[in-house]
């Protein structure tokens, strides 16, 4: 049966005993305990107004009962705790200090009654009942064995012990002030209405641990806790806050209160097998010691331990022989203080002062490893579980007798070490908290208007609670103590310590920061100049992760059924990047950027357009310029030979218009080259459309003349003359109409430069958004209509006899024009980017070169190389139109029409 069940049975037995005694009171039946509890401690109640109770773990544990069939009796204790003995002496020293002061309780003095809890719930419950009833009474009377009034209790030395005692004391509204009970469960003032403390709640310490873990970048942390209220509630709060911070618990194990090899090995195996290099240990030094021995036995190194305040400065753990395993430990400690006069008081101890002082005798025997004469007090008993799981008892009995002349100055133990007075200072403040509350009660310094004044020692226990709940006072070292409604301190700080080895070979607690807290604010302050010791092979800050941080260019991928810290690193998709390590999601690049090959950075996209610098663009520019030069060369030839029959044939002005339009169309292709901008997008299609419109309308003027000539030759009728002005008028009407449509196009829905990212995400294709497709179709549809009319009229008139047949040349030119642009459509639709523009330029140049070659090169050949054929007789001169025996030619028709126009002008 474990200690907790024993405690519950004991509480139930005592409760039934008290109830039974109360029922028999009227029958004058006197009840008494059959046995007394085996308690040790100190008492001083004579000549004092009231007493304050104290509960301290002067021993590590109770001696377990070997034979379960024996009659139950109060257990004995073993394992002398120098640290708990110092706490007990500190309470006595503080009460004596208060009694000597004139500003606190000037008309009253305080006594004390202190018991050893042996760090066990059973002894704590026994001590609590003795505080309420003594060892003789049958009902609670709030007085100790000497009959003095019990004002309150300091204790009990551990969270589980305080929970056990507080559940009994709350029934009688007896105030209890804890000095080392930090469990967050005790903050529940509904369940523990009479409990107060001078140590911060574990909810603050766990918050501090998580912030420290985040500061060092650890994400994968193990957790081991004692199997009691302190460990369980502390680690529960820690895990909740850790998970809220998106950090993970690698494992969570408990250290058994009663040694169990199976449970201990489970915790050890969790530490050894886990990839977590950082482990939180949430336990008291007494509970932790067996685990420490197991760590040493299994030679577990290369771990960083995070300590709670209960063991970070404990001499039981901080031993040089443990440093290879626990060196570099970091943890949180209660602020250190210097207590004036305490060191001298601690040295003022000797067994000869009181032969009945069993605790002092045991202290002396244990400290000096000797036996006090005529003493039956045991000492140096170490009871624990060994590494094999068997329970052994080790006795280091010495045959040497104590002389009494041993010097405390020669000792090095926790009791006399006043360099780390942390919990010890909390004991002092706990006593002062009760003393200040009693002082205010004695002076009737009521905190509320409806509170009645009471007198010492005639007051009810709950009346003192009113003063404690609103207590504020300043300590001897200038710190302000203030409690909130839950009985917790409202503000303060933790020291953050690092275990290092000093020059003397002892463990030094090096402070490298503080964790400050108030009721509404937390702040982690670390020293920038401190050098930390890390117990790793490289002596550098350790890493602790389930999966190594994903590098830039990847993102975290969740592993099903695993903690969030265990993940796969998945490469970012194209167009997404992760610039920082450990990103959960990849960030999309902007519209103008694209991910690099490593997916770690957004870089500007490749810009694509047909530029002048590249070979294709340069070639097209050369072809455009060459075409324009050729056309101008033809124009020069025509100008020089403008009076020759071949140039004059079929309206030379229209020929000049065609040449000018071909220069425009050829040079307009250069507007398609280079980086598009709004003006070039508007200019290129309009320029091309107007150039072709002028060219085709001029050709249409020529082909209509040929058409009329063909009709005359077929009908053998009188020449239906067409005045040359009508040809120019056709050109003017067509060009003006085209200009009107183009103007509306540019005004209403003009083309704009457009960044096309659809074909290839890695590129930005600069091209023109043509705006209104309807207007674009209308513009070039009109040109197609002109081209079709030109082709039809020349095709009909292709049989006109002539030495130089211009109709056939125009027919072939229009065939080339149609073939080029019909081929252009599928080629244009099947290409993307700059090649799409190149296809359009090729179509423009090809059609322009086709018209130039078919219409003008044959004439230039005759003019330049066959000048003898450039005569009226060869080309076809003017003949009488009524002579039907002479067949008309295109040249003669043209000449006749021209002469007719001249005669009309002269007649007018």
Helices and strands as residue ranges (DSSP letters): H 3-23, G 25-27, E 41-44, E 50-56, E 59-62, E 77-80, H 82-100, E 110-116, H 121-133, E 150-154, H 159-169, G 170-172, E 176-178, G 184-187, E 195-197, H 202-216, E 220-226, H 229-244, E 248-255, H 261-273, E 278-282, H 285-297, E 304-307, G 320-322, H 323-326, E 330-334, H 342-347, G 351-353, H 358-368, E 381-385, E 391-395, G 408-410, G 414-416, H 423-442, H 461-469, E 472-474, E 480-482, E 492-501, E 507-517, E 522-526, E 554-558, E 567-571, E 576-577, E 587-588, E 593-595, E 602-604, E 606-608, H 615-640, H 645-648, H 652-668, G 669-672, H 678-715, H 724-748, E 752-756, E 763-769, H 773-796, H 806-829, H 834-852, I 853-857, H 858-865, G 867-869, H 872-875, H 890-907
